[in-house]
Amino acid sequence: MKVPAEFDNIRPFEPEELPQAFSRMLADPQFRQVLAFALPGVPFEKVRDKMLACKTNFEFQLSFCYGFVQLLIDKLTTGCDMDASAIDKDGRYTFVSNHRDIVLDSGFLDKLLIDAGFKTTCEIAIGDNLLSLPWVKDLVRVNKSFIVRRGLSPRETLTASKLMADYMHFVINEKHDNIWIAQREGRAKDSNDRTQPAILKMMAMGGGKDSIVNKLLRLHIVPLSISYEYDPCDFLKAKEFQQKRDNPDWKKSAEDDITSMQTGITGYKGRVHYQCAPCIDAWLGTISHDTPKTEVFDIIAKHIDHEIHRNYRMYPSNYIALDMLEGGDTHAGHYTDNDKAAFTKYLDGQLAKIDLPQKDEPYLTERMLTMYANPAINFINATK
């Protein structure tokens, strides 16, 4: 399929572009180190030949990404599964999910879609702030990612948003592929997951001249709930909270993003569960035609939030954190004394990893507890 040239700077690589991308990646010393980590004991020449034999992005995912993600699941989780029974595996969807891990939210999803019998994976929306290294930019475009441009002027943002929306509609309706996009820009550091209406406004900038609802209908949005028992980056997020509290002008660096990516990939996650809610197409049809345009996006965002919240998988850590924050035992029926002891030990270990000159341990502890408690609060409210 011929992809319009207007998308060239943001789209994944096309099959004919893969050989050059592979050659650049294989020549990069840092990427070769990553390969040695991902494929221990496998000779570089064998990896190179296998990579150069991949003719499509999907072949690359099956040959390399699937096995690497399975390795991470085996080594760093106690199980990773998905319930996709609410959707048709022959359909094509825009998965809108809460965002926990920079790399693995979409990485796990691709692997789980294959396991569930889908014939394709997802094109992945990724911010260009994460692509400071040339080999990383090549790798994500090989791995079916399209680029979200950040840090633009208002006028540039408008142009870039329109281009991305047009591309998303092209992916679903012309390429017949799936899309994964986070419900908000960046991760919710406190795990209080809320869909930004601006994400939906961006989507509705594509799809031609039609109503907001009809344009979003063409993207076949599926709210997706991602539940990690443990977040390997919890201590890094807590550290960020204190850094911003102590210095309002503090900003994350590119090195901080790389640290978060590495920690998320290599850290222990416990149990991981993905839950697909029904596609919202039928629900969109219930929105009254006379609803003011200014309210439509808020109504849709609220529905997506409700679907994500009610489909969380709850773990003892969520209820323990909530009770610890509230200073009671309201939710003690969801965990044992051993669960609480294990979680307390885990928190102490994560807290010890935080290196700050004026380390505020009570504040940092409260921030980490809040990260685990917020999903429970939202789940309880959504399932009343």
Secondary structure, DSSP 8 states (H G I E B T S, - for coil): ----GGGTTTS---GGGHHHHHHHHHH-HHHHHHHHHHSTT--HHHHHHHHHT--SHHHHIIIIIHHHHHHHHHHHEEEEEEE-TTS-TTS--EEEE----TTHHHHHHHHHHHHTT-S--EEEEEEGGG--SHHHHHHHHHTTEEEE--S--HHHHHHHHHHHHHHHHHIIIII--EEEEESSSS--TT------HHHHHHHTTSSSSS-HHHHHHTT-EEEEEEEESS-TTHHHHHHHHHHHHH-TT----HHHHHHHHHHHHHS--EEEEEEE---THHHHTTS-TTS-HHHHHHHHHHHHHHHHHHT----HHHHHHHHHHHTS-TTGGG--HHHHHHHHHHHHHHHHT---TT--HHHHHHHHHHHHHHHHHHHHHHT-
